[in-house]
Structure formats: structure tokens, C-alpha cells
Amino acid sequence: MPASSSAAAEPAGVAKPAAGAPVPPLAARAASVGASPVREILALTARPEVISFAGGLPAPELFDGAGMAAAFRAVMDEQAATALQYSTTEGSPALRAATADRLTKRGLATGADDLLITTGSQQGLTLLAAALLEPGDVVLVEDPCYLAALQVFGFAGARVVAVPCDEDGPDPVALDEIVARERPKLFYCVPTFQNPTGRTMTAERRRAVADVAVRRGLWIVEDDPYGELRYEGEDVPWISSFEDAADRTVLLSSYSKIMAPGLRIGWVRAPHAILRACVIAKQASDLHTPTVNQLVAARYLADRDLDAHLATVRAAYGERRDAMLAGLADALPDGSTWNRPQGGMFLWVRLPSGWDATALLGRVVEHDVAYVPGAPFFAGVPDVAALRLCFVTSAPGEIREGLGRLGRAFNSVGVAGC
């Protein structure tokens, strides 16, 4: 072949780019904060034959599709010019008023000006980190903790310190000692039906957390995405409802678990100074939450009975929780333990000593079933034997089938998960 043949393959008149200096590296925080293991597991288990207990996904067949469609039609028929336009950063006045009214009726006096509408409650947590944290600041979290919160705080450059917990929530003595030693900016918690454990912090523990915050000088960030998904027992007061801690407590929630996650509608309730800082942070982030989604949520709340819809959802989810609880003894290895959450979406399992839930996941997925290993949820020493199961996404029959597959998977690996 002639030596000039390769050169002839180059398009005429196009010069080869000169070698240049390498581009600057990514920010250190982008390199140091890993992707969510839950999201990666969801990608691995996307095959339709897999029964997944891994995600935290509401049951799609329980969405009020007809009600949502009617709300979209009404907004576009009557408010199209407004719905398709830019909006204020703080959020739709109608949605803020409706959300404030809902909180007030649930026992927490709230005005529209106490709220910022966010693109999901996850954005609310990100805005709070931007408003409160400097690189190197200390953040306290429950151990284990909501995984995406660990990502948010890691991206903010915070040093995350775990607070020991038991079935009633954080140890108040340990919390007080850690606050005195570490001088943190905030304590982040999910007091009701916690992700990942499903546990609920008792009223006494909530009072103790508030007392530490008042005495030591500390922000409390109280995340409540699951509080309206209660299947038994009595409601427990928000930490935000304690009057002496009101000036240092932030409450986050969303409509994702009770209306539709695809709308991405969340909110922050906070003292006005921090709310204003979050508004500025949001202006730098996305200007405002999508207008049409906000107006649809407000219209849905005005035209439909969300509480009646929630009663249907709670009945279905309670039945699914009970189906999972009924099948765990046969599905799990002897010596496993698990809890009985009073609501929410998750329960927490600990396999026998010597078993590693992360190492076993690949073998389990081969049986077309999946869970989330518990180790990534720990800011402190991980419990490799722990795993999280979501019981709301699948109907009871599918849950029973999935647990049968899980049992066969565990049986296939032998004693101590070997």
C-alpha cells in the first residue's frame, strides 16, 4: 500500500488538531463524592423480570392519573399564559397557601411566607447546605442515614459525624456529648419512618434533640417525606412544633410520596432569615420550580380530596407491609432480625453475623430479586450485614414471589453467606 494512502483519507483542507495542554481537573468535591449505590442498583435491576425491593418508588398503579390529568387540563385551559411563563423563586402563591393550610391543619401553624417551594425536597436539602455550610463545617447525622443527604453534605465539603441510634432514634446523651465536642452547624434527621430503617423517633427523643439544640446552639434539619404514610399507631409531634426550638428548626417535605414524584414539588419551612438565604441559593440554581407543575399541584389540592386518595394509598401500603413481614421468616437466613415500621416505605433487616449483604447482592440478583445493602447508609462504621427492603412498590402477590426468590438465593449461598 502506498505510504500516502492514509494521509489521503483525511478530508481535504482539514488540519489535524494540535496537541494541547490538558484541561483543568474536576473540583475535588466531584471526585470525592461517589454516585448513589441505590441509583446504580436500580440500573442493574431494570430488567422487567426482576422483583426489586431496592428502590424507594411509590406504587405507580396507585397514582391518581385521572385527577392529575384533570388538573393539567384545567391549568392549561384556564392559566396557560401563567403556567408557561417564568415565576417567582419563592413559589406559586396558591401552592404555598395550600401547603401552609395543610400543615396548619396537621398541627403546625404555618403561613405562606414561611415556605419556599423547591424542585423536590432533595433540592431543599441542597439549598440548606449552600446557605449554612462552609467547607470543613461539621454536620451530624443519624447512623444509618438517608444516603442522598450524605451526598449533599459531602458535596458541600462538610465533615459528617454519625450519632449513635437505637430503635427509638438518636441517643440523646451521645448527641449532647458530640455537639459539645464537635461544635457542628446542624443535625440532620428523618424522625418519622426513617429512610433507610423505617424507625420513628419517639416524642421523648424529639424533645431531647430540641433541648440539645437550644442549649448548645445548633440547627435541626427535620426531613419528613413519609409522615403521612402511617398505617398504625399515633402521630408524633414534629421537632419543629416545639416552641423554644422554632428559631433553629427547619422542616423539609414534598408531595412526591403522597401525590406524584414526577411533579418534583417539595418545600422548605424555616425561619425567615434562612429561608431568604435559600431563596438566593435557589436563584443561583434554577431560578424557580417549574411553574406548570406548581399550578397543577395547587389545582389538584383545590379540586381533589388528597386525604381521601391518601386513605386508599395507606390501606394498600399497609397490606403490602404486612405481606412482607409475614414472609420474612421463611425468606431470611436463621438468626436474621428485622423491625416492624408503623408506616413509611422501608423496613430494615440484619442478616446473621458473618453475612455480607453487599457481597451477596450479585448472587441474589441472579435469582431476579434485589434489595439495597445497608453499608452505604452509614456515616460511621458500616454494618455489612444490614439491608433495606422497600415494601410499597410491589403488590402482595409479587412481594410473596419476591421473598420466595430471596429465600432461594440465600439458601444457594450456604452457611454464613459463603
N, C-alpha and C positions, 0 to 999 in steps of 0.2 A: 504494500500500500504506500502511495507517495507520502512523503513526510508532511506535505502541505495539506493533506486531506482533512485533518482535524481542525485546522485553522479555517478551512473553507466552510466548515459547519457553522461558524459564528455568523450571525446576521450582519449584513454589510453595513458599515458605518457605525456599529455599536462597539464602544470600547469596553474592555473588561474593567470592573471597578477596582480602584487601587486599594490595597490593604490599608486599613486604618487602625487607630488605637481602639482598644476595647471600650465599650460603653461603660458608664459608671454602674456599680453594683446596686442591687436592690437594697432598700432600707433594712437595717438589721432586724427590725421587728417582723418584716415579711419573711425573713429567713428563719427566725427563731420560733414562730408560731405555726404549728402544723395544721393540716386540714382536719376537719371533723371526722373521726372514725365512724360516727353514725352515718354521715353522708356517704362515706366510702363503702360501708356495708350495704346501704340501700342500693348503691350502684351494682354491687356484686350479686344482690338478690333480686334484681329487676325481672328475672325470668318469671313468666306467669305461673309456672308450676310450683314456685317456692311459696310456702306459707310463712310470711315474715312477722315475727313478733318484735322486730328490731326497731322500726320507725315509731315516731310519735304522731301518727297520722289519724285524724278523725275519720270515722266511717263515712265514705262518700255517699253511700245509699241513704244516709240519714240527713244529708243536706236538704234544705228546703229550696229545691231548684225552682219550683213554681213561684214561690214567694220572691226569690231573688230576681227571676225573670220579670215579674210584675213590677218590682222596684226599679229595675233598669229601664223598662218601657216607660214608666211614669216619669222618671228623671229626664229621659231623652225626649219625650213628648212635651214636657212642660218646662224644663230647665236646661235645654241643650246648650244655649249660649253660655250659661254659667258653668255647666258641667264640663265643657270642653275648653274652658279658659283657665289661666293661672289663678291661684288662690292665695290666701294669706298663709304665712308659715304656721301660725298658731292652730289653724284648722277651721273647718266649717263651723260657723256659729251654731247651726242647727244640730250638728253631731255632738259638739261639745256640750250643748244644753241637754240633749237627750242622755248623754253619758253621765253627766253630773246628776241628773234626776234619777237615773238608775242606781248610782252609788248612794245617793241620799236615801232612797227607799230601802236600800240594803243596810242602812245604819251608819253611814259615814257622810256627814253633812259636807256637801261639795258644791261649789259654784262653777259655772262655765269657765271663768277666768282662772280657776285652779288647775286647768287641764291644757295639755299640749297633745294634739293628735299626731301620731307617728306612723311611719311605714312599718307596722308590726311592732310588738313590744321589744323585739330584739334591737330595733333602732333606738328605742328609748334608752336601753342599757348602754348602747354605744355613745349616745349623746351625753348621758350622765358621766361616762368615763372621760369624755372630752372636756366636760365642764368642771370636773372635780379633781382629776388626777394629773400629776406631773410624773415624768419618768422617775422610777425609784420609789414612789409612794407605796405604802403598804395597804393591801386590801385583804380583808378577812372573808372567808367563805366557809360554808358548811362542808363537812367531809363525809361522804362524797358530795359533789356539787354539779349543778347544771353545766353541761360541757361547753355550750356556746358562751356562757359567762366567762369561763376560763380563757377562751379565745379572745373575748373582748378585752379583758384585763391584761392579757399578755400583749396584745397589740398596743395597748396604751402604755406599755413599759412598766407596769406596776409589778411589785413583788407580792405574790399571792401566798397567804399563810392560812393553813387549814385550822378550823376549830373542831375539836372532837365532838361527836354527836352520838346519841343513843336513840332508842325508839321514840323518845319524847322530844327530840330536837337537840340543839346545841347545849353542851354542858355549861351552865352559867358561871360556875367558878372558874373553869378553864377560860371562858370568854373574857372574864374580867382580868385574869392574870395576863392573857395575851395582849389585851388592849393596853394594859399598864406597861408592858414590856416593849411592844412593837410600835405604839402610837400610830395606829392605822388611820386612814382617811374615812373608810367606810366598811360596813359589814353587809355583805350581800347574802340574802336568804330567800328561799321559796318555802314559806311556812306551811302552806296548805297543799297536801297531796304532792309532795316534792318530786321533782324530776332530778335524780333517777329513782329514788327509793319508794315513792308513794306515801311516805310517812307524813304526819301532821304534827306540827309543833303545838304543844299544849298551851292553854291560856296562861298557866303559871310560867312557862318558859318564855312566852312572849313578853310578859310583864318584866321578867328578869332581864331580857335583852334590852328592853326600853330603859330600865333602870341603869344598866351599864352605859348606854348611850348618853343618858342625861348626866350621870356622874362623871364620866370620863371625857366627854366631848367627842362625839362620833356620829357620822351619818349612818342611817339604816336605809338600805335599799331593799324594799319588800316586793318581790315579784309574785304576782297572783294570776297566772294564766288558767288555773284549773279550779278555782274556788267554787264556781257554780256547778261543778260536776260532782255533787255529793250524792251518795247512794244510801247512806245510813249515818246515824249519829247527828249531833247538833253542830251548828256553825260555831266557829271560834272567832273572837274579835280580831280585826286587823291590828297589827302593831301601830299602824297609822292612827288608830282610833284613840290611843292613849294621849290625853290632852297635854301632859307635860313633855311628851316627846314629839309633838306635832311640828315643832320648828326644825326638826332634824330627821324627819322620816319622809321617804319618797316611795310612792306606790306605783307599780307598773302593772299593766294588764293589756288584754287585747280582746278582739272579737273572733280570733282565729278558732278557738276551741268551741265556741258557742254559736257562731253564725257561719263563717266561711273563711278558712285560712287564705284562700286565693285573693280576697279583698286586701289583705295586708293592712288591716286597720288596728293600730294599737294606741295606747295613750299613757301619758305620764301625769301623775297628780303630785304636786310638790309645792313647797313654799315659793313665793313669787320670785325671790332673788335667784334661786337655782333654776326655776322654770324659765326665766328670762335668759339665763346663760345657755340653757338647752335650745331655746328658740334661735339664738345666734349661731350655735353649733349646727343646727338643722339648716339654717340658711346657707351655711358653707357646705352642706352635704347634698341636699336635694331640693332646696327651696321650699317645697311643701309636699305633703302626702297627696297622691293623685286625687284631683277634685271629683271626678266622676265616681270613684269608689266611695269617697266620703259621703257624697249626696245620696248614693244608693243605700249605704248603711243607715243614714238618717231616715230615708224614706221607708226602709224596711221596719225600723223601730217605730215609726209613726203609724204604719198601715197594718203591720202584722203583730201577732202576740208572741214575742220571743220567749216568754216564760212558758207558754203552752208548748211551743216547739221543744224547749229545753226539758220539759217533763217527759216527752217522748224519748229524747236522746238519753236522759238519765236512766229511764226504765230499761232501754236496750243495753246501755253500757253496764248497768248493774248486773244484768243477766249474763253478760259476757265475762265480767269479772268472776262471777260465781262459777261459770263453766270452767274457767282456767283454774281457779282454786280447787275445784272438785277433781281435776285431772292431774294435779302436780305430783301427788304422792306416787302415782304409778309411772310418771314420766321421768322423774329425777332420781339420781343415784341414792341409795340408802345413806342416811346421815346428812342429807341436804336440809336446809332450813329456808323458810320464806315468810313474808309478812302478809297481813290482810288489810290492804288500804281501804279506808272508808269512802274513797272517791278517787277522782282523777283518772289517769290513763295507764299507770305503771304499777308493777309490783317488783320486789327485789328478792333475788334468790342468792343463796350462798351454797355452793357445792361443797362436798366434804373436803377436809384438809388434804392437801396434796394434788387436788384437781386445779387445772388452769383453764379458765373459760376462754381466754384469748387463743391459746394453743389449740383448743378443741374446735374452734369455730369452723375451720375448714372442713373437718370431718362431718360436722353437723350439717353444713350447707350441702354436702353430698347427698344427704337424705331429704333435700328440698324443704328445709325449715331453717329458720335463723333467729338469733337473739343478738343483743348487744353486750359484749363483755363489759364488766363493771370497772376494770382497772383504769381506763382513761378518765373516769369521772372524779378521781381522787387528786386533790392538790397535795395531799400528804403521801404517806406510804400506801401504795395501791394494794387492794385486796384482789389478788389474781383469781380467787375462787368465786368472785361475785359476778352476777349478770343481771341485766334488766330485761323484763318482758313487758311488752305493750299488749293489753287485752281488749282494746276498743275497736281495732281496725277490722277484725275478722268476726263473722257470725259464730254462734256457739258450736255449730256442727264443724266448721272449719277449725275452730280452736281445738276441738277434741281430736280431729285428724292431725293437726299440727303437733299436739302433745304426744300423740302416738308415734309420729316420726321422730320427735325429740327423744322419746324413750328408747326407740330402736337405735338412734345414733349414739346415745350414751352407753347402751349395752354393747355396742360394737367396739368400743374403745377399751373395755376391760376395767380392771380394778385401778383406782386412783388415776383414771384418765390416761392410762398408758397405752 
